[in-house]
Amino acid sequence: MFHLDYGTFQLINHLAISERFLNPLMMFLAEKAEYLFFAGIILYWFLPKAENRKMVAEAILAACVALSINVLIGHFFYRDRPFVSHHVNWLIPHAKNASFPSDHATAAFVIAVAIWIWRKRDGWMWLLLAAGIALSRVWTGVHYPLDVVGGMVIGAGSAFVIHSLLIRSEKINKAVNVLIELYEKIENSLRKKLFS
């Protein structure tokens, strides 16, 4: 399994030489594209559709769960990054910490899938961006393919599990609604003070 993983890594990472013209895009995706997800979450929160805030709350809750799972896995299963163990085309700076699973892939896919569950048309765009981030982490030499696949599975799985729990559990669903309503009261109160 690890032999196949490393072989696939070499094929993708070698593209940094054979398809060098794509390196700036891959470096952007690997380092900066995650900020597009943060901006997207903020944008959806303030768009005037009622379900958007529920979707964002769900995405944030699922992201917390998914990234907590990553921390636990990192404690019990430590894997060096490719640039620590091998000679690679290393395009971006990165700490020599645990490689598996990829936090970038996890965060991108948990948010993309959470959006896809609620808004299919938008969701496909976010899933495409998440796939670009996952690929770029291998291309730039900071992750193995299994690292990003693991992150994708954890992220997507967490999004589906949290969505399912919120649908099935009236108590959790009610708690989320109460928190959103509380925020909206505070927001309306601040708006009145600012614009009165």
Disulfide bonds with the S-S distance in Angstrom:
none
